[in-house]
Amino acid sequence: MFEDLFSLKGRVALVTGGSRGIGKMIAAGYLSQGAAKVYISARKAGPCEDTARELSAAYEGECIALPIDMSTVEGCEKLASEIIKREPKLDILVNNAGAAWGADFDDFPESGWDKVMNLNVKSMFFLTKALAKPLRAAASAERPAKVINVASIDGIFVNPNETYSYAASKAAVIHLTRRLAAKLIAEHINVTAIAPGAFKSDMNRTARDHADEVAKRIPARRVGSEEDMAGVAIYLASRAGDYVVGNTIAVDGGVVYATTGSEIAG
């Protein structure tokens, strides 16, 4: 009854921003649970192809690089067309590609607003829309298709860093996840989100380069591991997560929901 609860055997997934960081962790996790094919996209071809080779060598399934800049609607449609060309069905879409921008309030540029909002919110919506056909083809009441959006705890609580467009974009992702879930669940497509805290990545250089210092501000007293991120992504993508719809799961060692007033003051 429970033996294949977390299995992804035979499934086909696309992970955007999959060449490094959180996207790579998720792609590796899916392959570890038997996914047949995991497509990864990234703007830079070299790192995308290197990661695809690395993960294909490490697991039985195949990791396939699709290096495409999806910061525009045209880019999203190009990526979707490449998937549709190769696959009649798409079981799992992970919208992970994202950007951040930090600047003082008085100096915050329009370019830093538009770049982040376009990639983190607009592209997420239009890629999901462009891939609706293969997601619908994969979906059934017995095995829903999955759309998993990568948000951030910065969309839930107020980060003291001046990353205005990033925080706003991630709050938008969380609400967009609920709205898409309300629309697509009738077609057996489950939409959920993950809100990561501190994980080592090129985007979160502080967690990568100063993990011990960052850990002091986390109730769990450590930054997130590859297993932590892969675990929640596998849960949501597998049978185990089939009754989870519209939720955003914070994976942050307790920063958002297990922090006391004294910890905040300290």
Backbone as numpy.savetxt, mean C-alpha at the origin, in Angstrom:
# Nx Ny Nz CAx CAy CAz Cx Cy Cz
-10.54 -26.90 7.51 -11.36 -25.69 7.51 -10.50 -24.42 7.51
-9.42 -24.47 8.32 -8.59 -23.28 8.47 -7.22 -23.39 7.81
-6.97 -24.52 7.13 -5.60 -24.77 6.66 -5.11 -23.77 5.62
-6.01 -23.20 4.81 -5.59 -22.27 3.76 -6.04 -20.83 4.04
-6.23 -20.53 5.32 -6.80 -19.24 5.71 -6.00 -18.05 5.19
-4.68 -18.19 5.16 -3.81 -17.09 4.74 -3.12 -17.37 3.40
-3.58 -18.40 2.72 -2.96 -18.77 1.45 -3.35 -17.80 0.33
-2.39 -17.52 -0.53 -2.64 -16.73 -1.74 -2.30 -17.56 -2.98
-2.36 -18.85 -2.83 -1.96 -19.75 -3.91 -2.71 -19.45 -5.20
-1.94 -19.25 -6.28 -2.51 -19.06 -7.60 -2.98 -17.65 -7.91
-2.92 -16.75 -6.96 -3.48 -15.42 -7.19 -2.51 -14.49 -7.91
-3.09 -13.50 -8.56 -2.33 -12.51 -9.31 -2.52 -11.15 -8.64
-1.41 -10.47 -8.39 -1.46 -9.19 -7.69 -0.65 -8.13 -8.42
-1.03 -6.89 -8.21 -0.23 -5.74 -8.63 0.04 -4.89 -7.40
1.32 -4.58 -7.18 1.73 -3.70 -6.08 2.42 -2.49 -6.69
1.79 -1.34 -6.58 2.44 -0.13 -7.11 3.48 0.36 -6.10
4.50 1.02 -6.61 5.61 1.41 -5.74 6.26 0.19 -5.11
6.34 -0.89 -5.89 6.75 -2.19 -5.35 8.23 -2.49 -5.40
9.04 -1.55 -5.86 10.47 -1.85 -6.01 11.25 -1.72 -4.72
10.68 -1.07 -3.71 11.43 -0.84 -2.47 10.47 -0.60 -1.31
11.02 -0.51 -0.12 10.25 -0.15 1.06 9.03 -1.01 1.30
7.94 -0.37 1.70 6.72 -1.08 2.06 6.17 -1.90 0.90
6.23 -1.36 -0.32 5.74 -2.10 -1.48 6.49 -3.40 -1.70
7.79 -3.36 -1.53 8.60 -4.57 -1.69 8.28 -5.57 -0.59
8.07 -5.10 0.63 7.71 -5.99 1.73 6.41 -6.73 1.41
5.43 -6.00 0.88 4.14 -6.60 0.56 4.27 -7.59 -0.60
5.00 -7.22 -1.64 5.20 -8.11 -2.78 5.86 -9.42 -2.35
6.88 -9.31 -1.51 7.58 -10.51 -1.01 6.64 -11.36 -0.16
5.82 -10.70 0.66 4.87 -11.45 1.49 3.88 -12.23 0.66
3.38 -11.63 -0.41 2.41 -12.32 -1.27 3.05 -13.54 -1.94
4.25 -13.37 -2.42 4.94 -14.50 -3.05 5.22 -15.61 -2.04
5.51 -15.23 -0.80 5.79 -16.23 0.23 4.57 -17.08 0.54
3.37 -16.55 0.27 2.13 -17.28 0.54 1.54 -17.92 -0.71
2.35 -18.01 -1.77 1.95 -18.79 -2.93 1.35 -18.04 -4.09
1.39 -16.70 -4.06 0.88 -15.95 -5.21 1.60 -16.41 -6.48
0.83 -16.60 -7.55 1.42 -17.08 -8.80 2.25 -15.99 -9.47
1.69 -14.77 -9.51 2.38 -13.64 -10.13 2.13 -12.39 -9.30
3.20 -11.66 -9.06 3.08 -10.34 -8.43 3.75 -9.33 -9.35
2.95 -8.48 -9.95 3.48 -7.39 -10.76 3.85 -6.24 -9.83
4.99 -5.63 -10.08 5.38 -4.45 -9.32 5.64 -3.30 -10.29
5.20 -2.13 -9.92 5.45 -0.96 -10.76 6.27 0.05 -9.97
7.04 0.84 -10.68 7.82 1.93 -10.09 8.23 2.85 -11.23
8.58 4.05 -10.87 8.95 5.04 -11.88 10.29 4.69 -12.53
11.23 4.21 -11.72 12.58 3.92 -12.23 12.69 2.46 -12.64
13.09 2.24 -13.88 13.13 0.89 -14.43 14.16 0.01 -13.75
15.35 0.54 -13.52 16.44 -0.26 -12.96 16.09 -0.92 -11.64
15.73 -0.14 -10.62 15.36 -0.74 -9.34 14.15 -1.66 -9.42
13.20 -1.33 -10.27 12.00 -2.16 -10.43 12.38 -3.54 -10.97
13.22 -3.56 -12.00 13.64 -4.82 -12.59 14.56 -5.61 -11.66
15.40 -4.91 -10.90 16.27 -5.58 -9.94 15.45 -6.29 -8.86
14.43 -5.61 -8.34 13.59 -6.21 -7.31 12.81 -7.40 -7.87
12.32 -7.28 -9.09 11.58 -8.39 -9.71 12.47 -9.63 -9.83
13.71 -9.42 -10.25 14.65 -10.56 -10.35 14.93 -11.17 -8.98
15.14 -10.30 -8.00 15.45 -10.77 -6.64 14.31 -11.59 -6.06
13.09 -11.11 -6.19 11.95 -11.81 -5.59 11.59 -13.07 -6.38
11.75 -13.04 -7.69 11.49 -14.24 -8.49 12.45 -15.37 -8.13
13.69 -14.99 -7.82 14.69 -15.99 -7.44 14.43 -16.56 -6.04
13.80 -15.77 -5.20 13.61 -16.17 -3.80 12.36 -17.02 -3.56
11.40 -16.94 -4.48 10.11 -17.61 -4.26 9.69 -18.39 -5.49
8.71 -19.28 -5.32 8.23 -20.09 -6.45 7.47 -19.26 -7.46
6.72 -18.28 -7.00 5.95 -17.44 -7.91 6.85 -16.48 -8.68
6.23 -15.78 -9.61 6.97 -14.88 -10.49 6.69 -13.42 -10.13
7.75 -12.64 -10.02 7.62 -11.19 -9.82 7.98 -10.51 -11.13
7.10 -9.66 -11.61 7.25 -9.06 -12.94 7.28 -7.55 -12.82
8.29 -6.93 -13.40 8.45 -5.48 -13.33 7.67 -4.79 -14.44
6.95 -3.74 -14.06 6.27 -2.87 -15.03 6.66 -1.43 -14.67
7.84 -1.00 -15.11 8.29 0.35 -14.75 7.55 1.44 -15.51
6.59 2.05 -14.84 5.73 3.08 -15.45 5.52 4.20 -14.44
5.63 5.42 -14.89 5.36 6.59 -14.05 3.84 6.79 -14.00
3.25 6.56 -12.83 1.79 6.64 -12.72 1.35 7.91 -11.97
2.13 8.95 -12.10 1.78 10.21 -11.44 0.73 11.01 -12.21
0.36 10.53 -13.40 -0.69 11.16 -14.19 -1.77 10.12 -14.50
-2.93 10.60 -14.90 -4.00 9.69 -15.29 -3.56 8.85 -16.50
-2.84 9.47 -17.41 -2.33 8.74 -18.58 -1.40 7.60 -18.15
-0.56 7.87 -17.16 0.32 6.83 -16.65 -0.46 5.69 -16.00
-1.51 6.03 -15.27 -2.36 5.01 -14.65 -3.01 4.13 -15.71
-3.50 4.78 -16.76 -4.16 4.03 -17.83 -3.17 3.15 -18.58
-1.94 3.63 -18.72 -0.91 2.82 -19.37 -0.58 1.59 -18.54
-0.43 1.77 -17.22 -0.16 0.64 -16.34 -1.30 -0.36 -16.38
-2.53 0.14 -16.31 -3.69 -0.75 -16.36 -3.74 -1.52 -17.68
-3.42 -0.85 -18.77 -3.48 -1.54 -20.07 -2.43 -2.64 -20.15
-1.27 -2.43 -19.52 -0.24 -3.48 -19.51 -0.70 -4.70 -18.71
-1.38 -4.45 -17.60 -1.92 -5.57 -16.82 -3.00 -6.30 -17.61
-3.92 -5.54 -18.18 -5.04 -6.14 -18.93 -4.54 -6.94 -20.14
-3.46 -6.47 -20.73 -2.85 -7.16 -21.87 -2.34 -8.55 -21.46
-1.90 -8.65 -20.21 -1.27 -9.88 -19.73 -2.20 -10.79 -18.94
-3.20 -10.20 -18.26 -4.02 -10.97 -17.32 -5.50 -10.71 -17.54
-6.31 -11.76 -17.67 -7.76 -11.56 -17.77 -8.38 -11.19 -16.42
-7.70 -11.59 -15.34 -8.22 -11.32 -13.99 -7.10 -10.78 -13.10
-7.47 -9.88 -12.20 -6.54 -9.35 -11.20 -7.18 -9.57 -9.83
-6.57 -10.42 -9.02 -7.14 -10.75 -7.72 -6.89 -9.67 -6.67
-5.72 -9.03 -6.74 -5.31 -8.11 -5.68 -4.65 -6.88 -6.30
-5.10 -5.71 -5.91 -4.44 -4.46 -6.27 -4.01 -3.76 -4.99
-2.73 -3.49 -4.87 -2.21 -2.73 -3.73 -1.77 -1.37 -4.23
-2.50 -0.34 -3.83 -2.16 1.03 -4.20 -1.18 1.60 -3.18
0.10 1.43 -3.46 1.13 1.82 -2.50 1.98 3.00 -2.97
2.04 3.26 -4.26 2.91 4.33 -4.77 2.53 5.65 -4.09
3.55 6.38 -3.66 3.26 7.64 -2.97 4.47 8.55 -2.92
4.21 9.78 -2.53 5.26 10.78 -2.39 4.98 11.61 -1.16
6.03 12.27 -0.66 5.90 13.15 0.50 6.62 14.46 0.21
6.26 15.48 0.98 6.90 16.79 0.81 6.83 17.52 2.15
7.96 18.03 2.58 8.00 18.79 3.82 8.54 20.19 3.57
7.87 21.20 4.15 8.34 22.59 4.06 7.60 23.41 5.11
8.23 24.48 5.55 7.59 25.37 6.50 6.28 25.91 5.94
5.32 26.14 6.82 4.00 26.62 6.42 4.08 27.85 5.51
4.89 28.82 5.89 4.96 30.06 5.12 5.65 29.91 3.77
6.38 28.81 3.61 7.13 28.59 2.37 6.61 27.41 1.55
5.54 26.79 2.00 5.10 25.56 1.33 4.68 25.85 -0.10
5.30 25.15 -1.09 5.04 25.49 -2.50 3.86 24.74 -3.10
3.27 25.34 -4.10 2.18 24.68 -4.82 2.65 23.37 -5.44
3.88 23.34 -5.91 4.41 22.11 -6.53 4.44 20.96 -5.52
4.77 21.27 -4.26 4.79 20.25 -3.22 3.41 19.76 -2.84
2.43 20.61 -3.05 1.04 20.21 -2.81 0.54 19.33 -3.96
0.73 19.80 -5.18 0.18 19.10 -6.34 0.84 17.75 -6.56
2.16 17.67 -6.43 2.86 16.40 -6.65 2.32 15.31 -5.71
2.18 15.66 -4.43 1.76 14.68 -3.44 0.29 14.30 -3.60
-0.57 15.29 -3.76 -2.00 14.98 -3.90 -2.29 14.21 -5.18
-1.60 14.55 -6.26 -1.83 13.87 -7.54 -1.47 12.39 -7.45
-0.30 12.09 -6.89 0.14 10.69 -6.84 -0.59 9.92 -5.74
-0.71 10.51 -4.56 -1.23 9.78 -3.42 -2.74 9.57 -3.45
-3.47 10.49 -4.09 -4.94 10.40 -4.10 -5.50 10.23 -5.51
-5.18 11.15 -6.39 -5.76 11.13 -7.73 -5.36 9.86 -8.48
-4.07 9.53 -8.48 -3.62 8.34 -9.21 -4.19 7.06 -8.60
-4.32 7.02 -7.28 -4.89 5.86 -6.62 -6.32 5.60 -7.13
-7.11 6.65 -7.21 -8.49 6.51 -7.68 -8.53 6.08 -9.14
-7.75 6.76 -9.98 -7.87 6.49 -11.42 -7.23 5.16 -11.82
-6.23 4.68 -11.07 -5.71 3.34 -11.37 -6.74 2.28 -10.97
-7.37 2.45 -9.82 -8.40 1.50 -9.41 -9.53 1.46 -10.43
-9.95 2.62 -10.88 -11.00 2.72 -11.90 -10.57 2.02 -13.19
-9.32 2.24 -13.61 -8.83 1.66 -14.86 -8.70 0.14 -14.78
-8.55 -0.39 -13.55 -8.39 -1.83 -13.37 -9.69 -2.51 -12.91
-10.79 -1.78 -12.99 -12.06 -2.34 -12.52 -12.44 -3.61 -13.28
-12.17 -3.64 -14.58 -12.59 -4.80 -15.37 -11.91 -6.10 -14.92
-10.58 -6.17 -14.82 -9.97 -7.42 -14.35 -10.25 -7.71 -12.88
-10.47 -6.69 -12.06 -10.87 -6.93 -10.66 -12.26 -7.56 -10.61
-13.18 -7.03 -11.41 -14.53 -7.61 -11.47 -14.49 -9.04 -11.99
-13.62 -9.29 -12.95 -13.52 -10.64 -13.51 -13.01 -11.65 -12.48
-12.20 -11.18 -11.54 -11.65 -12.08 -10.51 -12.60 -12.26 -9.34
-13.54 -11.34 -9.17 -14.35 -11.28 -7.95 -15.51 -12.25 -7.96
-15.77 -12.84 -6.79 -16.95 -13.67 -6.59 -17.32 -13.61 -5.12
-18.54 -14.05 -4.82 -18.98 -14.07 -3.42 -18.09 -15.00 -2.59
-17.64 -16.08 -3.21 -16.80 -17.06 -2.49 -15.37 -16.55 -2.32
-14.89 -15.72 -3.27 -13.53 -15.21 -3.17 -13.48 -13.80 -3.73
-13.71 -12.82 -2.88 -13.71 -11.43 -3.35 -12.34 -11.03 -3.90
-12.37 -10.12 -4.86 -11.14 -9.44 -5.26 -10.81 -8.40 -4.18
-9.55 -7.97 -4.12 -9.13 -7.08 -3.05 -8.42 -5.85 -3.61
-8.80 -4.70 -3.09 -8.06 -3.45 -3.32 -7.58 -2.98 -1.96
-6.28 -2.85 -1.81 -5.68 -2.46 -0.53 -4.90 -1.18 -0.73
-5.36 -0.12 -0.09 -4.72 1.19 -0.22 -3.75 1.42 0.93
-2.58 1.93 0.62 -1.61 2.23 1.69 -1.75 3.69 2.06
-2.27 3.91 3.26 -2.43 5.26 3.79 -1.24 5.55 4.70
-1.48 6.12 5.86 -0.44 6.41 6.85 -1.11 6.81 8.14
-0.43 6.60 9.26 -0.98 7.11 10.52 -1.02 8.64 10.51
-0.27 9.26 9.60 -0.34 10.73 9.49 -1.70 11.21 9.00
-2.50 10.29 8.45 -3.87 10.62 8.07 -4.87 10.43 9.20
-4.38 9.92 10.35 -5.25 9.65 11.50 -4.97 10.63 12.64
-3.66 10.87 12.90 -3.30 11.80 13.97 -2.43 12.91 13.38
-2.15 13.92 14.19 -1.39 15.06 13.69 0.10 14.85 13.96
0.83 14.62 12.90 2.29 14.52 12.98 2.86 15.93 13.14
3.79 16.15 14.07 4.34 17.49 14.25 5.17 17.99 13.07
5.59 17.10 12.19 6.35 17.52 11.02 5.45 18.29 10.06
6.02 19.27 9.37 5.24 20.11 8.46 5.15 19.49 7.07
4.41 18.42 7.01 4.18 17.71 5.74 2.69 17.84 5.41
2.29 19.05 5.09 0.86 19.37 4.99 0.14 18.57 3.91
0.69 18.55 2.72 0.01 17.84 1.64 0.02 16.33 1.85
1.09 15.80 2.46 1.17 14.37 2.72 0.09 13.95 3.72
-0.02 14.69 4.84 -1.02 14.35 5.85 -2.43 14.45 5.27
-2.68 15.53 4.52 -4.00 15.70 3.92 -4.29 14.58 2.92
-3.29 14.19 2.16 -3.50 13.13 1.16 -3.81 11.80 1.82
-3.17 11.50 2.92 -3.40 10.21 3.58 -4.73 10.17 4.30
-5.18 11.31 4.83 -6.53 11.37 5.37 -7.55 11.15 4.24
-7.26 11.73 3.08 -8.13 11.53 1.92 -8.16 10.07 1.49
-7.02 9.39 1.54 -6.97 7.97 1.17 -7.86 7.14 2.09
-7.84 7.46 3.38 -8.64 6.71 4.34 -10.13 6.87 4.04
-10.56 8.08 3.73 -11.98 8.28 3.43 -12.34 7.74 2.04
-11.43 7.90 1.09 -11.66 7.35 -0.24 -11.80 5.83 -0.17
-11.04 5.20 0.70 -11.15 3.76 0.90 -12.56 3.38 1.32
-13.14 4.13 2.24 -14.50 3.84 2.69 -15.51 4.06 1.56
-15.31 5.12 0.80 -16.26 5.41 -0.29 -16.18 4.36 -1.39
-14.98 3.97 -1.74 -14.81 2.92 -2.75 -15.36 1.59 -2.25
-15.15 1.31 -0.98 -15.67 0.07 -0.40 -17.19 0.02 -0.49
-17.84 1.14 -0.19 -19.30 1.20 -0.25 -19.81 0.96 -1.67
-19.05 1.40 -2.65 -19.44 1.21 -4.05 -19.17 -0.21 -4.54
-17.98 -0.72 -4.24 -17.51 -1.94 -4.91 -17.85 -3.23 -4.19
-18.25 -3.16 -2.92 -18.57 -4.41 -2.22 -19.74 -5.13 -2.88
-20.64 -4.40 -3.51 -21.78 -5.03 -4.21 -21.30 -5.91 -5.36
-20.08 -5.65 -5.84 -19.50 -6.45 -6.92 -18.45 -7.42 -6.40
-18.46 -7.64 -5.09 -17.53 -8.58 -4.44 -16.07 -8.14 -4.58
-15.85 -6.83 -4.53 -14.49 -6.28 -4.48 -14.36 -5.58 -3.12
-13.50 -6.13 -2.26 -13.28 -5.57 -0.93 -12.21 -4.49 -1.00
-12.51 -3.32 -0.49 -11.53 -2.23 -0.43 -11.20 -1.95 1.03
-9.92 -1.98 1.36 -9.45 -1.71 2.71 -8.18 -0.86 2.62
-7.67 -0.47 3.78 -6.43 0.31 3.78 -5.54 -0.10 4.96
-4.26 0.14 4.77 -3.24 -0.04 5.80 -2.66 1.34 6.11
-2.54 1.65 7.40 -1.93 2.92 7.81 -0.63 2.61 8.55
0.49 2.59 7.84 1.76 2.26 8.49 2.24 3.39 9.41
2.96 2.98 10.43 3.71 3.93 11.24 5.15 3.96 10.75
6.10 3.79 11.67 7.52 3.89 11.34 8.05 2.56 10.80
8.36 2.56 9.51 9.03 1.43 8.86 10.26 1.98 8.13
11.31 1.18 8.08 12.53 1.61 7.41 12.31 1.67 5.90
12.49 2.84 5.32 12.33 2.99 3.87 13.01 4.27 3.43
13.13 4.40 2.11 13.72 5.64 1.58 12.82 6.84 1.87
11.51 6.62 1.97 10.61 7.71 2.29 10.70 8.10 3.76
10.85 7.08 4.63 11.00 7.34 6.07 12.45 7.13 6.47
13.28 8.07 6.09 14.71 7.95 6.36 15.02 8.02 7.85
14.18 8.71 8.60 14.40 8.81 10.04 14.30 7.44 10.68
13.26 6.67 10.32 13.11 5.32 10.86 14.22 4.40 10.34
14.66 4.64 9.12 15.71 3.82 8.53 17.07 4.08 9.17
17.38 5.35 9.38 18.74 5.72 9.81 18.87 5.95 11.30
17.74 6.14 12.00 17.78 6.42 13.43 16.72 5.59 14.15
16.70 4.30 13.86 15.63 3.42 14.37 15.59 3.40 15.89
16.73 3.37 16.55 16.75 3.29 18.02 16.13 4.53 18.64
16.40 5.70 18.07 15.85 6.93 18.59 14.33 6.99 18.34
13.91 6.59 17.15 12.48 6.58 16.82 11.73 5.61 17.72
12.34 4.47 18.01 11.69 3.43 18.82 11.31 3.93 20.21
12.02 4.89 20.73 11.73 5.42 22.07 10.36 6.11 22.12
9.87 6.56 20.95 8.60 7.27 20.91 7.44 6.36 20.51
7.70 5.06 20.39 6.69 4.09 19.98 6.36 3.19 21.16
5.09 3.02 21.51 4.75 2.17 22.66 5.38 0.77 22.58
5.46 0.18 21.40 6.06 -1.15 21.25 7.58 -1.12 21.34
8.16 0.07 21.37 9.60 0.29 21.53 10.44 -0.32 20.40
9.89 -0.31 19.20 10.66 -0.70 18.02 9.97 -0.17 16.79
10.71 -0.07 15.69 10.08 0.28 14.41 9.55 -1.00 13.77
8.73 -0.84 12.76 8.11 -2.00 12.11 9.10 -2.83 11.32
8.81 -4.12 11.23 9.66 -5.05 10.47 8.97 -5.45 9.16
9.70 -6.13 8.31 9.13 -6.62 7.06 7.97 -7.57 7.33
8.11 -8.39 8.37 7.04 -9.34 8.70 5.78 -8.62 9.16
5.95 -7.52 9.89 4.78 -6.76 10.35 3.97 -6.24 9.18
4.65 -5.70 8.18 3.94 -5.15 7.03 3.38 -6.25 6.15
4.19 -7.27 5.87 3.70 -8.37 5.03 2.52 -9.06 5.69
2.56 -9.20 7.02 1.52 -9.92 7.73 0.14 -9.31 7.56
0.05 -7.99 7.73 -1.26 -7.36 7.62 -1.73 -7.34 6.16
-0.79 -7.20 5.23 -1.16 -7.21 3.80 -1.64 -8.59 3.36
-1.00 -9.63 3.87 -1.44 -11.01 3.57 -2.82 -11.26 4.16
-3.02 -10.82 5.40 -4.32 -10.98 6.06 -5.45 -10.37 5.24
-5.26 -9.14 4.82 -6.32 -8.45 4.06 -6.54 -9.07 2.69
-5.48 -9.59 2.07 -5.59 -10.15 0.72 -6.15 -11.57 0.71
-6.01 -12.28 1.81 -6.35 -13.70 1.85 -7.78 -13.94 2.33
-8.14 -15.21 2.41 -9.46 -15.60 2.94 -9.68 -15.04 4.34
-8.62 -14.91 5.11 -8.74 -14.42 6.48 -9.37 -13.03 6.54
-9.18 -12.23 5.48 -9.69 -10.87 5.48 -10.93 -10.65 4.63
-11.60 -11.72 4.25 -12.72 -11.59 3.31 -13.93 -10.84 3.87
-14.04 -10.74 5.20 -15.19 -10.06 5.79 -14.80 -8.68 6.33
-13.62 -8.22 5.94 -13.13 -6.90 6.35 -13.34 -5.95 5.17
-14.20 -4.96 5.35 -14.59 -4.08 4.25 -14.55 -2.62 4.72
-13.76 -1.81 4.01 -13.73 -0.38 4.30 -12.83 0.04 5.44
-12.28 -0.93 6.17 -11.46 -0.62 7.33 -10.09 -0.09 6.96
-9.53 0.72 7.84 -8.12 1.10 7.78 -7.45 0.56 9.03
-6.42 -0.26 8.85 -5.72 -0.87 9.97 -4.40 -0.13 10.20
-4.25 0.44 11.39 -2.99 1.08 11.76 -1.98 0.02 12.16
-0.81 0.05 11.54 0.26 -0.89 11.84 1.45 -0.04 12.29
1.46 0.28 13.59 2.35 1.35 14.05 2.93 1.15 15.43
2.79 -0.07 15.98 3.34 -0.31 17.31 2.63 0.44 18.42
1.43 0.96 18.14 0.64 1.60 19.17 0.67 3.11 19.20
1.29 3.74 18.22 1.43 5.20 18.24 0.09 5.91 18.27
-0.84 5.47 17.44 -2.12 6.17 17.35 -3.09 5.78 18.46
-3.18 4.49 18.76 -4.25 4.02 19.63 -3.79 3.55 21.02
-2.51 3.54 21.28 -2.02 3.07 22.58 -1.00 4.04 23.18
-1.24 5.33 22.98 -0.35 6.35 23.52 -1.09 7.13 24.59
-0.49 7.26 25.77 -1.11 8.00 26.86 -0.72 9.47 26.81
-1.42 10.27 27.57 -1.11 11.71 27.64 0.31 11.96 28.10
0.78 11.14 29.06 2.13 11.34 29.57 3.18 11.05 28.51
2.90 10.05 27.65 3.84 9.74 26.57 3.89 10.86 25.55
2.73 11.45 25.24 2.69 12.56 24.31 3.45 13.75 24.89
3.22 14.03 26.19 3.90 15.15 26.84 5.39 14.92 26.93
5.78 13.66 27.11 7.21 13.36 27.25 7.93 13.42 25.95
